[in-house]
Amino acid sequence: MTNSTRHVPVMLQRCLDMLAPALAEPGAVVVDCTLGLGGHSEALLATFPAARLIALDRDPSALKLAGERLAPYGERATLVHAVYDELPEVLDRLGTPRVQGVLFDLGVSSMQLDEADRGFAYAQDAPLDMRMDQTTGISAADVLNTYAPGELVRILRSYGEEKQAKRIVEAVVRERAKEPFTNSARLVELIRDALPQAAKRTGGNPAKRTFQALRIEVNGELASVERAVPAAVKALAVGGRIAVLSYHSLEDRLVKQVFAAGAANTAPAGLPVVPERYQPRLRLLTRGAELPTEEEVAENRRAAPARLRGAERIRENVEDTA
C-alpha cells in the first residue's frame, strides 16, 4: 500500500471546515503539529491554495514518507523534525511568531500501528519499543524491566486507567526476574493470565490499556500535550483557529481545560465593567467534544475513539501587546 491508501485522516472534512474561516486569506500559515503520513496536511494544502504549511513530527520515518507525498506543493510546505511541544521554538526559528491555524491529531499514527517492528500493536508479536522517535529515549521494554513496581502501578492506573494494575504489575515483576521482557506477545499473554475472567469480558483486548499506558510513558505524551496546546493557542493570531483530535479521555480532558480557561471571563464577581485583561481570549467552536459519524467509523475503525474540539482566538493577551 502507498502511504495515502493505508492512512485515512480522521474527521478530515470537519477539521477543514473548522479551520477554513482562518485560512482563506493569502499569506495564512497553518501548523500541522502531528504530520504523520501527511493526510491532513495534504488536504490543507489542496483546500487552501493561498496558505502555507508548517508540519511537525518526531518520527523521522513519517517525515520522509510525508515529504514525498507533499513534494508537489514545493515551498508551501515546511517539514520539521520536532515534538509538538517544541512549537514555540520552531516558529521562532522560522520567523513566524503568529499563525492562522493549528491542527493536532494526537495519539499514535497509522504508520506506527501498521509497522509491526515498532511494537505499538498488541495484536501482533513485535519488539517492545513504542518510541515514536526511535533515535532517542527509552523503550517500553526498558520501562517494564527497570521501573519500580509502585511506579509501574501508577503508570498503568494513571495513563491506562487500568483497574487491575496491581495484579498485572505483580505478574510483570515475577516474570522479569526470570527473564527480561523483549517482545509484545509475552506481555499480552501475561496480562491475559493475570486478569480475572470478568475483566477479560469487557473493553476489547485486555492488553489495550497497558499498551496505551506504556506508550504514553515512553513518549511523554500527556506532558507534551499539557505544554503544546497552550503554546499553540498563544501562537494564534486574532481570528486564528485551532482544532484538536484526541483519542482517550486523558488527552481530551487536558484540551478541554485549556480551551475552557481561554474562553472564561476571569473577572472578580461584581465588577460593573470587565477590564480587557479579564475578558475571554477564545471562542469555543464545538459544544463539548464532537464525535465521528457512524459512516466514518464504518470506513475507518481507528476513528471510533476520536474526540474533536476547536476554538477561535478572539482577543490578544494583554501581556502579548504590552
C-alpha positions as CSV (number, residue, x, y, z in Angstrom):
1,M,0.0,0.0,0.0
2,T,1.1,3.6,-0.6
3,N,1.1,6.0,2.4
4,S,-2.1,7.6,1.0
5,T,-4.1,4.4,0.8
6,R,-3.1,3.0,4.1
7,H,-3.9,6.2,6.0
8,V,-7.4,7.6,6.2
9,P,-7.3,11.0,8.0
10,V,-9.7,11.1,10.9
11,M,-12.7,13.6,10.7
12,L,-10.9,15.3,7.8
13,Q,-13.8,17.3,6.4
14,R,-14.9,18.6,9.8
15,C,-11.3,19.7,10.6
16,L,-11.1,21.5,7.2
17,D,-14.4,23.2,7.8
18,M,-13.4,24.3,11.3
19,L,-10.2,25.9,10.2
20,A,-11.5,27.3,6.9
21,P,-12.5,30.8,8.0
22,A,-9.0,31.5,9.2
23,L,-7.1,30.1,6.2
24,A,-8.7,31.8,3.2
25,E,-6.6,34.9,3.1
26,P,-3.2,34.9,1.2
27,G,-0.3,34.5,3.5
28,A,-2.2,32.4,6.1
29,V,0.0,29.9,7.9
30,V,-1.3,26.7,9.3
31,V,0.6,24.3,11.5
32,D,0.0,20.6,11.5
33,C,1.6,19.6,14.8
34,T,1.2,15.9,14.1
35,L,2.2,15.3,10.5
36,G,2.2,11.5,10.4
37,L,1.7,10.3,6.9
38,G,0.6,13.7,5.8
39,G,-3.1,13.1,5.1
40,H,-4.4,16.1,7.0
41,S,-1.5,18.3,5.7
42,E,-2.1,17.3,2.1
43,A,-5.8,18.2,2.4
44,L,-4.9,21.6,4.0
45,L,-2.6,22.5,1.2
46,A,-5.1,21.4,-1.5
47,T,-8.1,23.0,0.1
48,F,-6.4,26.4,0.9
49,P,-4.2,27.3,-2.0
50,A,-3.2,30.6,-0.5
51,A,-2.0,29.1,2.7
52,R,1.5,28.0,3.8
53,L,2.0,24.8,5.9
54,I,4.4,24.2,8.7
55,A,4.3,20.5,9.8
56,L,6.0,18.8,12.8
57,D,6.6,15.2,13.6
58,R,9.0,13.5,16.0
59,D,9.2,10.3,13.8
60,P,11.9,10.5,11.1
61,S,10.2,7.8,9.1
62,A,6.9,9.7,9.0
63,L,8.7,12.9,7.9
64,K,10.4,11.0,5.0
65,L,7.1,9.5,3.7
66,A,5.1,12.6,4.2
67,G,7.8,14.6,2.5
68,E,7.4,12.5,-0.6
69,R,3.7,12.9,-0.5
70,L,3.8,16.7,-0.1
71,A,6.7,17.3,-2.6
72,P,4.3,18.6,-5.3
73,Y,3.5,21.6,-3.1
74,G,7.1,22.7,-3.1
75,E,8.0,25.6,-0.8
76,R,4.4,26.0,0.5
77,A,5.2,23.1,2.9
78,T,7.9,23.2,5.6
79,L,8.5,20.0,7.4
80,V,10.3,20.0,10.8
81,H,11.6,17.1,12.9
82,A,10.3,18.1,16.3
83,V,7.9,17.1,19.1
84,Y,4.8,19.3,19.1
85,D,5.6,20.9,22.4
86,E,8.6,22.4,20.7
87,L,6.2,24.6,18.6
88,P,7.3,27.9,20.1
89,E,11.0,27.2,19.3
90,V,10.1,26.0,15.7
91,L,8.0,29.1,15.0
92,D,10.7,31.4,16.4
93,R,13.4,29.7,14.2
94,L,11.2,30.1,11.2
95,G,10.4,33.8,11.9
96,T,6.7,33.1,12.2
97,P,5.5,34.4,15.6
98,R,1.8,34.2,14.7
99,V,-0.2,31.7,12.7
100,Q,-3.7,31.5,11.5
101,G,-4.4,27.8,12.1
102,V,-3.2,24.9,14.2
103,L,-4.2,21.2,13.9
104,F,-3.4,18.4,16.4
105,D,-4.2,14.7,15.6
106,L,-2.9,13.2,18.9
107,G,-2.0,9.7,19.7
108,V,-0.2,7.0,17.7
109,S,-0.2,7.3,13.9
110,S,-1.5,4.7,11.4
111,M,2.0,4.1,10.2
112,Q,3.3,3.3,13.7
113,L,0.4,0.9,14.3
114,D,0.8,-0.8,11.0
115,E,4.6,-1.4,11.2
116,A,5.0,-4.5,13.4
117,D,8.5,-3.8,14.4
118,R,7.5,-0.6,16.2
119,G,5.8,-2.6,18.9
120,F,2.7,-0.4,19.3
121,A,0.1,-3.0,18.4
122,Y,-0.8,-5.7,20.8
123,A,-2.4,-7.9,18.1
124,Q,1.0,-9.0,16.7
125,D,4.3,-10.0,18.2
126,A,7.0,-7.4,18.0
127,P,9.9,-5.9,20.0
128,L,8.5,-3.8,22.9
129,D,9.8,-0.5,21.6
130,M,6.8,2.0,21.2
131,R,9.1,5.1,20.7
132,M,7.6,7.5,18.2
133,D,11.2,8.7,17.5
134,Q,13.4,5.6,17.5
135,T,16.5,7.7,17.6
136,T,16.1,8.7,21.2
137,G,14.7,7.8,24.6
138,I,13.8,4.6,26.5
139,S,11.7,1.8,25.1
140,A,8.6,0.1,26.5
141,A,10.9,-2.9,27.4
142,D,13.1,-0.6,29.4
143,V,10.1,0.7,31.4
144,L,8.8,-2.8,32.1
145,N,12.2,-4.2,33.1
146,T,13.6,-1.3,35.2
147,Y,10.8,0.7,36.8
148,A,10.0,0.1,40.4
149,P,6.7,-1.8,41.0
150,G,5.0,1.2,42.5
151,E,5.9,3.4,39.5
152,L,4.6,0.8,37.1
153,V,1.3,0.6,39.0
154,R,1.0,4.4,38.9
155,I,1.6,4.5,35.1
156,L,-1.0,1.7,34.4
157,R,-3.6,3.4,36.6
158,S,-3.0,7.0,35.5
159,Y,-2.3,6.6,31.8
160,G,-4.2,3.3,31.0
161,E,-7.0,3.7,33.6
162,E,-6.3,0.0,34.3
163,K,-8.2,-1.2,37.4
164,Q,-6.2,-4.4,37.6
165,A,-2.8,-2.5,37.5
166,K,-1.5,-4.0,40.8
167,R,-2.3,-7.6,39.6
168,I,-0.6,-7.0,36.3
169,V,2.5,-5.4,37.8
170,E,2.9,-8.2,40.3
171,A,3.0,-10.7,37.4
172,V,5.4,-8.5,35.4
173,V,7.8,-8.3,38.4
174,R,7.7,-12.0,38.9
175,E,8.4,-12.7,35.2
176,R,11.1,-10.1,34.6
177,A,13.1,-11.6,37.5
178,K,13.2,-14.8,35.4
179,E,13.9,-13.1,32.1
180,P,13.7,-9.5,30.9
181,F,10.8,-8.6,28.6
182,T,11.7,-8.0,25.0
183,N,8.6,-8.8,22.9
184,S,4.9,-7.9,23.0
185,A,3.4,-11.4,22.7
186,R,4.8,-12.4,26.1
187,L,3.4,-9.3,27.7
188,V,-0.1,-9.9,26.1
189,E,-0.1,-13.5,27.4
190,L,0.9,-12.4,30.9
191,I,-1.9,-9.8,31.0
192,R,-4.5,-12.4,29.8
193,D,-3.3,-14.8,32.6
194,A,-3.2,-12.1,35.3
195,L,-6.7,-10.7,34.8
196,P,-9.8,-12.2,36.4
197,Q,-12.4,-13.6,34.0
198,A,-14.8,-10.7,34.5
199,A,-12.1,-8.2,33.4
200,K,-11.4,-10.1,30.2
201,R,-15.0,-9.9,29.1
202,T,-15.2,-6.1,28.8
203,G,-13.5,-3.4,26.8
204,G,-11.9,-5.3,23.9
205,N,-8.4,-6.7,24.1
206,P,-7.3,-6.9,27.8
207,A,-3.8,-5.7,26.9
208,K,-5.2,-2.4,25.3
209,R,-5.0,-0.3,28.5
210,T,-1.5,-1.5,29.5
211,F,-0.1,-0.8,26.0
212,Q,-1.7,2.6,26.0
213,A,-0.1,3.4,29.4
214,L,3.4,2.2,28.3
215,R,3.2,4.2,25.0
216,I,2.2,7.4,26.9
217,E,5.1,6.9,29.4
218,V,7.7,6.1,26.7
219,N,6.8,9.2,24.6
220,G,5.9,11.6,27.4
221,E,2.6,12.2,25.6
222,L,0.5,13.8,28.3
223,A,3.2,16.2,29.4
224,S,3.8,17.2,25.8
225,V,0.1,17.9,25.3
226,E,0.0,19.9,28.5
227,R,2.7,22.2,27.2
228,A,1.8,22.1,23.5
229,V,-1.9,23.1,23.4
230,P,-1.5,26.3,25.5
231,A,1.6,27.2,23.4
232,A,-0.4,26.7,20.2
233,V,-3.2,28.9,21.5
234,K,-0.7,31.6,22.3
235,A,0.7,31.4,18.8
236,L,-2.6,32.0,17.2
237,A,-3.3,35.4,15.6
238,V,-6.6,37.1,16.4
239,G,-9.1,35.3,14.2
240,G,-6.9,32.2,14.1
241,R,-8.4,28.8,14.8
242,I,-7.2,25.6,16.5
243,A,-8.6,22.0,16.1
244,V,-7.5,19.1,18.3
245,L,-8.3,15.5,17.8
246,S,-7.9,13.3,20.9
247,Y,-8.3,9.6,21.3
248,H,-8.6,9.0,25.0
249,S,-10.2,10.8,27.9
250,L,-6.9,11.9,29.5
251,E,-5.8,13.9,26.4
252,D,-9.3,15.2,25.8
253,R,-9.6,16.4,29.4
254,L,-6.3,18.4,29.0
255,V,-7.6,20.1,25.8
256,K,-11.0,20.8,27.4
257,Q,-9.3,22.5,30.3
258,V,-7.1,24.7,28.1
259,F,-10.0,25.8,25.9
260,A,-12.3,26.4,28.8
261,A,-9.8,28.6,30.6
262,G,-9.2,30.6,27.5
263,A,-13.0,31.1,26.9
264,A,-13.7,32.1,30.5
265,N,-14.3,35.5,31.9
266,T,-11.9,35.7,34.8
267,A,-13.0,39.0,36.3
268,P,-13.8,39.1,40.1
269,A,-17.5,39.0,40.8
270,G,-19.4,42.3,40.9
271,L,-17.3,44.4,38.6
272,P,-19.6,46.9,36.7
273,V,-17.3,46.8,33.7
274,V,-15.0,43.9,32.8
275,P,-11.4,45.2,32.1
276,E,-9.7,43.9,29.0
277,R,-7.3,41.6,30.9
278,Y,-10.2,39.6,32.3
279,Q,-12.1,39.1,29.1
280,P,-12.1,35.7,27.2
281,R,-9.3,35.1,24.7
282,L,-11.1,32.2,23.0
283,R,-14.5,31.4,21.5
284,L,-15.3,27.7,21.6
285,L,-16.2,26.2,18.2
286,T,-17.6,22.9,19.5
287,R,-20.2,22.2,22.1
288,G,-18.4,19.6,24.1
289,A,-16.4,17.2,22.0
290,E,-17.6,16.3,18.5
291,L,-17.6,12.6,17.6
292,P,-17.0,11.0,14.2
293,T,-20.1,9.9,12.3
294,E,-21.2,6.3,12.1
295,E,-20.3,6.3,8.4
296,E,-16.7,7.4,9.1
297,V,-16.3,4.8,11.8
298,A,-17.6,2.2,9.4
299,E,-15.0,3.3,6.8
300,N,-12.1,3.8,9.3
301,R,-12.4,1.9,12.6
302,R,-9.5,3.9,14.1
303,A,-11.7,7.0,14.0
304,A,-14.1,5.4,16.6
305,P,-12.5,6.9,19.8
306,A,-11.8,10.3,18.2
307,R,-13.0,13.5,20.0
308,L,-12.7,16.8,18.2
309,R,-12.6,20.2,20.0
310,G,-12.0,23.6,18.4
311,A,-11.5,27.2,19.4
312,E,-11.0,30.6,17.8
313,R,-8.7,33.3,19.1
314,I,-10.8,36.5,19.6
315,R,-8.5,38.7,21.6
316,E,-4.8,39.1,22.3
317,N,-3.4,38.5,25.7
318,V,-2.6,41.8,27.5
319,E,1.0,40.6,28.0
320,D,1.3,39.9,24.2
321,T,0.6,43.5,23.4
322,A,2.5,45.1,26.3
